[in-house]
Amino acid sequence: MVKKFKLVITLVFLFLGLAIINSLSFAQSLEKNLIKDFSWRNIGPANTYGRISDIEALDRDFTFVLVASASCGVWKSTNTGITWMPIFDHYGSSSIGDVAIFEKNPDIIWVGTGEKNWRTIYSPSPGA
């Protein structure tokens, strides 16, 4: 009786496994048929950095994240990027090239203004 039960369970799992594999291969072939006439093309950005110039997080607390933007200042998240708050809006530059966090006290950050990737929408910086 136990052998029959084990055999039935094994066959059920084998059947389910084969059904899943078959459905995945069908889905992939369907997807390939839908996109076969499309060709790849570059739609931007003009440089490899886009508009984010740096991302930093605390070593001991990955939920604390700073993002430096080449045209929109510095943004802070304390919940793993679910929400963001601008923290550099009251200073003289929105063009940020680098940001660093003091690990011992995350209230201390260093911000490097200006960006290294010149574009037609470049925001000038008053300092470095």
LINJONOR-V247294 format. One line per field, one symbol per residue. ss: DSSP state (A for helix, B for strand, O for the rest). burial: b if it has 16 or more other ideal C-beta (glycine too) atoms within 10 Angstrom, else e. Layout:
BEGIN
ss->???
burial->???
END
This chain:
BEGIN
ss->OAAAAAAAAAAAAAAAAAAAAAAAAAAAAAAAAAAOOOOOOOOOOOOOOOOBBBBBBOOOOOOOBBBBBOOOBBBBBOOOOOOOBBOOOOOOOOOBBBBBBOOOOOOOBBBBBOOOOOOOOOOOOOOO
burial->eeeeeeeeeeeeeeeeeeeeeeeeeeeeeeeeeeeeeeeeeeeeeeeeeeeebbebbeeeeeebbbbbbbebbbbbbeeeeeeeeeebeeeebbbbbbbebeeeebeebebbbbbeeeeeeebebeee
END
